[in-house]
Amino acid sequence: MLKLPLKIKEFDVKNGFPWSSAMPFVENSRGTLIHRPRSGVTFNLFSKPHNAVVFWCGMTVSTSKNNLSFLSAPPTEKIICERCEAMAVKAGMPSADTLAGRHVHKGRTVAVVTCCKNKDAE
């Protein structure tokens, strides 16, 4: 089980238990993309443990439930966050292709207007 080092922030040290490493990919059961973790921390909120993970793309997720899956390689049919990949590689981390030992699809999600049928209507 390959784990990569994570960044430890001063805030995490003061307010929780920072993670020193994690598996290289994270799947959120409520999301569409696979992300790459940059830092993580466990903290107590309302007497309940929560995990917070900051991804290389800048997105953060915090949860007290088990809806995050840490993976050594993303599933072949899933797409990894293009921004996470670019930022992680720029910072000197191994590429997703190298970590998975195969090609990994990169991409992004797009916001779509659903309230107007006519694109010229405002």
CNS distance restraints for C-alpha pairs under 8 A (distance, minus, plus):
assign (resid   1 and name CA) (resid  23 and name CA) 7.58 0.50 0.50
assign (resid   1 and name CA) (resid  72 and name CA) 6.75 0.50 0.50
assign (resid   2 and name CA) (resid  23 and name CA) 6.10 0.50 0.50
assign (resid   2 and name CA) (resid  24 and name CA) 7.53 0.50 0.50
assign (resid   2 and name CA) (resid  72 and name CA) 6.34 0.50 0.50
assign (resid   3 and name CA) (resid  21 and name CA) 5.86 0.50 0.50
assign (resid   3 and name CA) (resid  22 and name CA) 4.94 0.50 0.50
assign (resid   3 and name CA) (resid  23 and name CA) 4.39 0.50 0.50
assign (resid   3 and name CA) (resid  24 and name CA) 6.32 0.50 0.50
assign (resid   3 and name CA) (resid  72 and name CA) 7.87 0.50 0.50
assign (resid   4 and name CA) (resid  21 and name CA) 5.29 0.50 0.50
assign (resid   4 and name CA) (resid  22 and name CA) 5.62 0.50 0.50
assign (resid   4 and name CA) (resid  23 and name CA) 6.11 0.50 0.50
assign (resid   4 and name CA) (resid  24 and name CA) 6.07 0.50 0.50
assign (resid   5 and name CA) (resid  20 and name CA) 5.83 0.50 0.50
assign (resid   5 and name CA) (resid  21 and name CA) 4.27 0.50 0.50
assign (resid   5 and name CA) (resid  22 and name CA) 6.74 0.50 0.50
assign (resid   6 and name CA) (resid  19 and name CA) 6.92 0.50 0.50
assign (resid   6 and name CA) (resid  20 and name CA) 5.41 0.50 0.50
assign (resid   6 and name CA) (resid  21 and name CA) 5.01 0.50 0.50
assign (resid   6 and name CA) (resid  22 and name CA) 6.94 0.50 0.50
assign (resid   6 and name CA) (resid  37 and name CA) 7.45 0.50 0.50
assign (resid   6 and name CA) (resid  38 and name CA) 5.49 0.50 0.50
assign (resid   6 and name CA) (resid  39 and name CA) 5.00 0.50 0.50
assign (resid   6 and name CA) (resid  40 and name CA) 7.37 0.50 0.50
assign (resid   7 and name CA) (resid  20 and name CA) 7.29 0.50 0.50
assign (resid   7 and name CA) (resid  38 and name CA) 6.06 0.50 0.50
assign (resid   7 and name CA) (resid  39 and name CA) 5.08 0.50 0.50
assign (resid   8 and name CA) (resid  12 and name CA) 6.87 0.50 0.50
assign (resid   8 and name CA) (resid  13 and name CA) 7.53 0.50 0.50
assign (resid   8 and name CA) (resid  18 and name CA) 6.31 0.50 0.50
assign (resid   8 and name CA) (resid  19 and name CA) 7.23 0.50 0.50
assign (resid   8 and name CA) (resid  20 and name CA) 6.97 0.50 0.50
assign (resid   8 and name CA) (resid  39 and name CA) 6.29 0.50 0.50
assign (resid   8 and name CA) (resid  40 and name CA) 7.79 0.50 0.50
assign (resid   9 and name CA) (resid  13 and name CA) 6.67 0.50 0.50
assign (resid   9 and name CA) (resid  18 and name CA) 7.86 0.50 0.50
assign (resid   9 and name CA) (resid  39 and name CA) 7.80 0.50 0.50
assign (resid  10 and name CA) (resid  14 and name CA) 6.37 0.50 0.50
assign (resid  11 and name CA) (resid  15 and name CA) 6.08 0.50 0.50
assign (resid  12 and name CA) (resid  16 and name CA) 5.34 0.50 0.50
assign (resid  12 and name CA) (resid  17 and name CA) 6.48 0.50 0.50
assign (resid  12 and name CA) (resid  18 and name CA) 5.43 0.50 0.50
assign (resid  12 and name CA) (resid  41 and name CA) 6.05 0.50 0.50
assign (resid  13 and name CA) (resid  17 and name CA) 6.17 0.50 0.50
assign (resid  13 and name CA) (resid  18 and name CA) 5.97 0.50 0.50
assign (resid  15 and name CA) (resid  43 and name CA) 6.70 0.50 0.50
assign (resid  16 and name CA) (resid  41 and name CA) 6.24 0.50 0.50
assign (resid  16 and name CA) (resid  42 and name CA) 5.63 0.50 0.50
assign (resid  16 and name CA) (resid  43 and name CA) 4.39 0.50 0.50
assign (resid  16 and name CA) (resid  44 and name CA) 7.30 0.50 0.50
assign (resid  17 and name CA) (resid  41 and name CA) 5.41 0.50 0.50
assign (resid  17 and name CA) (resid  42 and name CA) 5.13 0.50 0.50
assign (resid  17 and name CA) (resid  43 and name CA) 6.27 0.50 0.50
assign (resid  18 and name CA) (resid  39 and name CA) 7.82 0.50 0.50
assign (resid  18 and name CA) (resid  40 and name CA) 5.92 0.50 0.50
assign (resid  18 and name CA) (resid  41 and name CA) 4.16 0.50 0.50
assign (resid  18 and name CA) (resid  42 and name CA) 6.41 0.50 0.50
assign (resid  19 and name CA) (resid  39 and name CA) 6.98 0.50 0.50
assign (resid  19 and name CA) (resid  40 and name CA) 5.28 0.50 0.50
assign (resid  19 and name CA) (resid  41 and name CA) 5.51 0.50 0.50
assign (resid  19 and name CA) (resid  42 and name CA) 7.67 0.50 0.50
assign (resid  22 and name CA) (resid  37 and name CA) 7.46 0.50 0.50
assign (resid  22 and name CA) (resid  70 and name CA) 7.56 0.50 0.50
assign (resid  23 and name CA) (resid  70 and name CA) 5.68 0.50 0.50
assign (resid  23 and name CA) (resid  71 and name CA) 5.78 0.50 0.50
assign (resid  23 and name CA) (resid  72 and name CA) 5.66 0.50 0.50
assign (resid  24 and name CA) (resid  36 and name CA) 5.89 0.50 0.50
assign (resid  24 and name CA) (resid  37 and name CA) 6.59 0.50 0.50
assign (resid  24 and name CA) (resid  70 and name CA) 7.37 0.50 0.50
assign (resid  24 and name CA) (resid  71 and name CA) 6.54 0.50 0.50
assign (resid  24 and name CA) (resid  72 and name CA) 5.89 0.50 0.50
assign (resid  24 and name CA) (resid  73 and name CA) 7.44 0.50 0.50
assign (resid  24 and name CA) (resid  99 and name CA) 7.83 0.50 0.50
assign (resid  25 and name CA) (resid  34 and name CA) 6.55 0.50 0.50
assign (resid  25 and name CA) (resid  35 and name CA) 5.74 0.50 0.50
assign (resid  25 and name CA) (resid  36 and name CA) 4.82 0.50 0.50
assign (resid  25 and name CA) (resid  37 and name CA) 6.56 0.50 0.50
assign (resid  25 and name CA) (resid  70 and name CA) 5.76 0.50 0.50
assign (resid  25 and name CA) (resid  71 and name CA) 5.04 0.50 0.50
assign (resid  25 and name CA) (resid  72 and name CA) 6.28 0.50 0.50
assign (resid  25 and name CA) (resid  73 and name CA) 6.50 0.50 0.50
assign (resid  25 and name CA) (resid  74 and name CA) 6.58 0.50 0.50
assign (resid  26 and name CA) (resid  34 and name CA) 5.69 0.50 0.50
assign (resid  26 and name CA) (resid  35 and name CA) 5.21 0.50 0.50
assign (resid  26 and name CA) (resid  36 and name CA) 6.07 0.50 0.50
assign (resid  26 and name CA) (resid  37 and name CA) 6.72 0.50 0.50
assign (resid  26 and name CA) (resid  68 and name CA) 6.55 0.50 0.50
assign (resid  26 and name CA) (resid  69 and name CA) 5.60 0.50 0.50
assign (resid  26 and name CA) (resid  70 and name CA) 4.62 0.50 0.50
assign (resid  26 and name CA) (resid  71 and name CA) 6.00 0.50 0.50
assign (resid  27 and name CA) (resid  31 and name CA) 7.49 0.50 0.50
assign (resid  27 and name CA) (resid  33 and name CA) 7.14 0.50 0.50
assign (resid  27 and name CA) (resid  34 and name CA) 4.94 0.50 0.50
assign (resid  27 and name CA) (resid  35 and name CA) 6.61 0.50 0.50
assign (resid  27 and name CA) (resid  68 and name CA) 5.68 0.50 0.50
assign (resid  27 and name CA) (resid  69 and name CA) 5.05 0.50 0.50
assign (resid  27 and name CA) (resid  70 and name CA) 6.46 0.50 0.50
assign (resid  27 and name CA) (resid  71 and name CA) 7.45 0.50 0.50
assign (resid  28 and name CA) (resid  32 and name CA) 7.62 0.50 0.50
assign (resid  28 and name CA) (resid  33 and name CA) 7.85 0.50 0.50
assign (resid  28 and name CA) (resid  34 and name CA) 7.29 0.50 0.50
assign (resid  28 and name CA) (resid  67 and name CA) 5.81 0.50 0.50
assign (resid  28 and name CA) (resid  68 and name CA) 4.65 0.50 0.50
assign (resid  28 and name CA) (resid  69 and name CA) 6.45 0.50 0.50
assign (resid  29 and name CA) (resid  67 and name CA) 5.29 0.50 0.50
assign (resid  29 and name CA) (resid  68 and name CA) 6.40 0.50 0.50
assign (resid  29 and name CA) (resid  69 and name CA) 7.81 0.50 0.50
assign (resid  30 and name CA) (resid  67 and name CA) 7.34 0.50 0.50
assign (resid  32 and name CA) (resid  79 and name CA) 7.89 0.50 0.50
assign (resid  32 and name CA) (resid 109 and name CA) 7.76 0.50 0.50
assign (resid  33 and name CA) (resid  78 and name CA) 7.01 0.50 0.50
assign (resid  33 and name CA) (resid  79 and name CA) 5.54 0.50 0.50
assign (resid  33 and name CA) (resid  80 and name CA) 5.46 0.50 0.50
assign (resid  33 and name CA) (resid  81 and name CA) 5.69 0.50 0.50
assign (resid  33 and name CA) (resid 108 and name CA) 7.33 0.50 0.50
assign (resid  33 and name CA) (resid 109 and name CA) 7.78 0.50 0.50
assign (resid  34 and name CA) (resid  74 and name CA) 6.90 0.50 0.50
assign (resid  34 and name CA) (resid  78 and name CA) 7.01 0.50 0.50
assign (resid  34 and name CA) (resid  79 and name CA) 6.09 0.50 0.50
assign (resid  34 and name CA) (resid  80 and name CA) 4.45 0.50 0.50
assign (resid  34 and name CA) (resid  81 and name CA) 5.90 0.50 0.50
assign (resid  35 and name CA) (resid  55 and name CA) 6.32 0.50 0.50
assign (resid  35 and name CA) (resid  56 and name CA) 7.65 0.50 0.50
assign (resid  35 and name CA) (resid  57 and name CA) 7.97 0.50 0.50
assign (resid  35 and name CA) (resid  80 and name CA) 5.90 0.50 0.50
assign (resid  35 and name CA) (resid  81 and name CA) 5.46 0.50 0.50
assign (resid  35 and name CA) (resid  84 and name CA) 6.23 0.50 0.50
assign (resid  36 and name CA) (resid  55 and name CA) 5.53 0.50 0.50
assign (resid  36 and name CA) (resid  56 and name CA) 5.97 0.50 0.50
assign (resid  36 and name CA) (resid  81 and name CA) 7.73 0.50 0.50
assign (resid  36 and name CA) (resid  84 and name CA) 5.75 0.50 0.50
assign (resid  36 and name CA) (resid  85 and name CA) 7.09 0.50 0.50
assign (resid  36 and name CA) (resid  88 and name CA) 7.61 0.50 0.50
assign (resid  37 and name CA) (resid  53 and name CA) 6.50 0.50 0.50
assign (resid  37 and name CA) (resid  54 and name CA) 5.97 0.50 0.50
assign (resid  37 and name CA) (resid  55 and name CA) 4.37 0.50 0.50
assign (resid  37 and name CA) (resid  56 and name CA) 6.09 0.50 0.50
assign (resid  38 and name CA) (resid  53 and name CA) 7.44 0.50 0.50
assign (resid  38 and name CA) (resid  54 and name CA) 5.54 0.50 0.50
assign (resid  38 and name CA) (resid  55 and name CA) 4.94 0.50 0.50
assign (resid  38 and name CA) (resid  56 and name CA) 5.20 0.50 0.50
assign (resid  39 and name CA) (resid  53 and name CA) 5.82 0.50 0.50
assign (resid  39 and name CA) (resid  54 and name CA) 5.22 0.50 0.50
assign (resid  39 and name CA) (resid  55 and name CA) 6.98 0.50 0.50
assign (resid  40 and name CA) (resid  51 and name CA) 7.16 0.50 0.50
assign (resid  40 and name CA) (resid  52 and name CA) 5.57 0.50 0.50
assign (resid  40 and name CA) (resid  53 and name CA) 4.34 0.50 0.50
assign (resid  40 and name CA) (resid  54 and name CA) 6.22 0.50 0.50
assign (resid  41 and name CA) (resid  51 and name CA) 5.81 0.50 0.50
assign (resid  41 and name CA) (resid  52 and name CA) 5.39 0.50 0.50
assign (resid  41 and name CA) (resid  53 and name CA) 6.64 0.50 0.50
assign (resid  42 and name CA) (resid  49 and name CA) 6.64 0.50 0.50
assign (resid  42 and name CA) (resid  50 and name CA) 5.60 0.50 0.50
assign (resid  42 and name CA) (resid  51 and name CA) 4.52 0.50 0.50
assign (resid  42 and name CA) (resid  52 and name CA) 6.40 0.50 0.50
assign (resid  43 and name CA) (resid  49 and name CA) 5.65 0.50 0.50
assign (resid  43 and name CA) (resid  50 and name CA) 5.42 0.50 0.50
assign (resid  43 and name CA) (resid  51 and name CA) 6.55 0.50 0.50
assign (resid  44 and name CA) (resid  48 and name CA) 5.27 0.50 0.50
assign (resid  44 and name CA) (resid  49 and name CA) 4.48 0.50 0.50
assign (resid  44 and name CA) (resid  50 and name CA) 5.95 0.50 0.50
assign (resid  45 and name CA) (resid  49 and name CA) 6.32 0.50 0.50
assign (resid  45 and name CA) (resid  50 and name CA) 6.68 0.50 0.50
assign (resid  48 and name CA) (resid  64 and name CA) 7.21 0.50 0.50
assign (resid  49 and name CA) (resid  64 and name CA) 6.11 0.50 0.50
assign (resid  50 and name CA) (resid  62 and name CA) 6.67 0.50 0.50
assign (resid  50 and name CA) (resid  63 and name CA) 5.39 0.50 0.50
assign (resid  50 and name CA) (resid  64 and name CA) 4.32 0.50 0.50
assign (resid  50 and name CA) (resid  65 and name CA) 7.75 0.50 0.50
assign (resid  51 and name CA) (resid  62 and name CA) 5.53 0.50 0.50
assign (resid  51 and name CA) (resid  63 and name CA) 5.49 0.50 0.50
assign (resid  51 and name CA) (resid  64 and name CA) 6.31 0.50 0.50
assign (resid  52 and name CA) (resid  60 and name CA) 6.98 0.50 0.50
assign (resid  52 and name CA) (resid  61 and name CA) 5.60 0.50 0.50
assign (resid  52 and name CA) (resid  62 and name CA) 4.11 0.50 0.50
assign (resid  52 and name CA) (resid  63 and name CA) 6.54 0.50 0.50
assign (resid  53 and name CA) (resid  60 and name CA) 5.65 0.50 0.50
assign (resid  53 and name CA) (resid  61 and name CA) 5.47 0.50 0.50
assign (resid  53 and name CA) (resid  62 and name CA) 6.45 0.50 0.50
assign (resid  54 and name CA) (resid  58 and name CA) 6.46 0.50 0.50
assign (resid  54 and name CA) (resid  59 and name CA) 5.99 0.50 0.50
assign (resid  54 and name CA) (resid  60 and name CA) 4.39 0.50 0.50
assign (resid  54 and name CA) (resid  61 and name CA) 6.66 0.50 0.50
assign (resid  55 and name CA) (resid  59 and name CA) 5.49 0.50 0.50
assign (resid  55 and name CA) (resid  60 and name CA) 6.14 0.50 0.50
assign (resid  55 and name CA) (resid  84 and name CA) 6.71 0.50 0.50
assign (resid  56 and name CA) (resid  83 and name CA) 7.26 0.50 0.50
assign (resid  56 and name CA) (resid  84 and name CA) 4.51 0.50 0.50
assign (resid  56 and name CA) (resid  85 and name CA) 7.50 0.50 0.50
assign (resid  56 and name CA) (resid  87 and name CA) 5.93 0.50 0.50
assign (resid  56 and name CA) (resid  88 and name CA) 6.10 0.50 0.50
assign (resid  57 and name CA) (resid  81 and name CA) 7.64 0.50 0.50
assign (resid  57 and name CA) (resid  83 and name CA) 5.09 0.50 0.50
assign (resid  57 and name CA) (resid  84 and name CA) 4.37 0.50 0.50
assign (resid  57 and name CA) (resid  87 and name CA) 6.80 0.50 0.50
assign (resid  63 and name CA) (resid  67 and name CA) 7.60 0.50 0.50
assign (resid  72 and name CA) (resid  99 and name CA) 7.63 0.50 0.50
assign (resid  72 and name CA) (resid 100 and name CA) 7.14 0.50 0.50
assign (resid  73 and name CA) (resid  96 and name CA) 7.95 0.50 0.50
assign (resid  73 and name CA) (resid  99 and name CA) 6.95 0.50 0.50
assign (resid  73 and name CA) (resid 100 and name CA) 4.90 0.50 0.50
assign (resid  74 and name CA) (resid  78 and name CA) 6.57 0.50 0.50
assign (resid  74 and name CA) (resid  79 and name CA) 7.89 0.50 0.50
assign (resid  74 and name CA) (resid  80 and name CA) 7.48 0.50 0.50
assign (resid  74 and name CA) (resid 100 and name CA) 7.40 0.50 0.50
assign (resid  74 and name CA) (resid 104 and name CA) 7.55 0.50 0.50
assign (resid  76 and name CA) (resid 104 and name CA) 7.10 0.50 0.50
assign (resid  76 and name CA) (resid 105 and name CA) 7.95 0.50 0.50
assign (resid  78 and name CA) (resid 105 and name CA) 7.13 0.50 0.50
assign (resid  79 and name CA) (resid 104 and name CA) 7.28 0.50 0.50
assign (resid  79 and name CA) (resid 105 and name CA) 5.03 0.50 0.50
assign (resid  79 and name CA) (resid 106 and name CA) 5.31 0.50 0.50
assign (resid  79 and name CA) (resid 107 and name CA) 6.00 0.50 0.50
assign (resid  79 and name CA) (resid 108 and name CA) 7.89 0.50 0.50
assign (resid  80 and name CA) (resid  84 and name CA) 7.80 0.50 0.50
assign (resid  80 and name CA) (resid  85 and name CA) 7.43 0.50 0.50
assign (resid  80 and name CA) (resid 104 and name CA) 7.17 0.50 0.50
assign (resid  80 and name CA) (resid 105 and name CA) 6.14 0.50 0.50
assign (resid  80 and name CA) (resid 106 and name CA) 4.79 0.50 0.50
assign (resid  80 and name CA) (resid 107 and name CA) 6.24 0.50 0.50
assign (resid  80 and name CA) (resid 108 and name CA) 7.89 0.50 0.50
assign (resid  81 and name CA) (resid  85 and name CA) 6.34 0.50 0.50
assign (resid  81 and name CA) (resid 106 and name CA) 5.90 0.50 0.50
assign (resid  81 and name CA) (resid 107 and name CA) 5.61 0.50 0.50
assign (resid  81 and name CA) (resid 108 and name CA) 5.79 0.50 0.50
assign (resid  82 and name CA) (resid  86 and name CA) 6.24 0.50 0.50
assign (resid  82 and name CA) (resid 106 and name CA) 5.00 0.50 0.50
assign (resid  82 and name CA) (resid 107 and name CA) 4.88 0.50 0.50
assign (resid  82 and name CA) (resid 108 and name CA) 6.03 0.50 0.50
assign (resid  83 and name CA) (resid  87 and name CA) 6.10 0.50 0.50
assign (resid  83 and name CA) (resid 108 and name CA) 7.96 0.50 0.50
assign (resid  84 and name CA) (resid  88 and name CA) 5.97 0.50 0.50
assign (resid  85 and name CA) (resid  89 and name CA) 6.08 0.50 0.50
assign (resid  85 and name CA) (resid  95 and name CA) 6.96 0.50 0.50
assign (resid  85 and name CA) (resid  96 and name CA) 6.94 0.50 0.50
assign (resid  85 and name CA) (resid 106 and name CA) 7.76 0.50 0.50
assign (resid  86 and name CA) (resid  90 and name CA) 6.06 0.50 0.50
assign (resid  87 and name CA) (resid  91 and name CA) 6.19 0.50 0.50
assign (resid  88 and name CA) (resid  92 and name CA) 6.56 0.50 0.50
assign (resid  88 and name CA) (resid  93 and name CA) 5.31 0.50 0.50
assign (resid  88 and name CA) (resid  94 and name CA) 7.62 0.50 0.50
assign (resid  88 and name CA) (resid  95 and name CA) 7.62 0.50 0.50
assign (resid  89 and name CA) (resid  93 and name CA) 4.89 0.50 0.50
assign (resid  89 and name CA) (resid  94 and name CA) 6.08 0.50 0.50
assign (resid  89 and name CA) (resid  95 and name CA) 5.78 0.50 0.50
assign (resid  94 and name CA) (resid  98 and name CA) 6.26 0.50 0.50
assign (resid  94 and name CA) (resid  99 and name CA) 6.54 0.50 0.50
assign (resid  95 and name CA) (resid  99 and name CA) 6.29 0.50 0.50
assign (resid  96 and name CA) (resid 100 and name CA) 5.97 0.50 0.50
assign (resid  96 and name CA) (resid 103 and name CA) 7.90 0.50 0.50
assign (resid  96 and name CA) (resid 104 and name CA) 6.36 0.50 0.50
assign (resid  97 and name CA) (resid 101 and name CA) 5.69 0.50 0.50
assign (resid  97 and name CA) (resid 102 and name CA) 5.22 0.50 0.50
assign (resid  97 and name CA) (resid 103 and name CA) 5.00 0.50 0.50
assign (resid  97 and name CA) (resid 104 and name CA) 5.47 0.50 0.50
assign (resid  98 and name CA) (resid 102 and name CA) 6.92 0.50 0.50
assign (resid 100 and name CA) (resid 104 and name CA) 7.35 0.50 0.50
assign (resid 116 and name CA) (resid 121 and name CA) 6.79 0.50 0.50
assign (resid 116 and name CA) (resid 122 and name CA) 7.87 0.50 0.50
assign (resid 117 and name CA) (resid 121 and name CA) 7.99 0.50 0.50
